[in-house]
Amino acid sequence: MATSETGTDSGTDSGIGIDPVYRSDCPSRPILDQIADKWSMMVMAVLDKPTRFNEIKRRLEGVTQRVLTQTLRRLERNGMIVRRVLPTSPVGVEYSLTPLGASLREPFGRLYDWTVNHADEIRAHQRDYDQRLQS
């Protein structure tokens, strides 16, 4: 994570003294929002080979057609995936990872592994928290 050059945070809204990465106008924010989105991560995980829309939808239980379409468009816009129209009748479309998108496989894999390895502990914390709220 980036650190500020001054090492201080004035806490003001003027942006003076605030690490640029934490500013509301930091260009990384929309990118982080996109790649940290659950459906984006899951779509990219299933694209181990060129895959048609309906196959992606079948593999991602719970995703709606609208959300999947929006997710694919954002990923394509950001250069993470490429959409290819197939010369079939009816016309088909398939999606695949670009080299940029493929470069996220390793960090996504680590995040996924961390999530699986800590899921029980996190659920236990959630139960404890919920019980404290009910008391």
Number of C-alpha atoms within 10 A of each C-alpha: 3 8 12 13 10 9 9 12 12 10 10 9 9 9 15 13 16 20 17 17 15 14 15 11 11 12 11 14 13 12 14 10 11 17 20 12 12 11 19 19 19 15 22 23 16 16 18 12 10 16 17 18 17 14 11 19 16 10 12 15 8 10 14 11 12 8 12 19 14 14 19 21 16 17 23 18 11 15 14 22 24 19 19 14 11 12 9 8 6 7 8 13 16 18 21 22 26 14 12 12 19 17 12 16 16 10 10 18 13 11 12 14 12 11 13 11 11 12 12 11 12 12 11 12 12 12 12 11 11 11 10 9 8 6 5
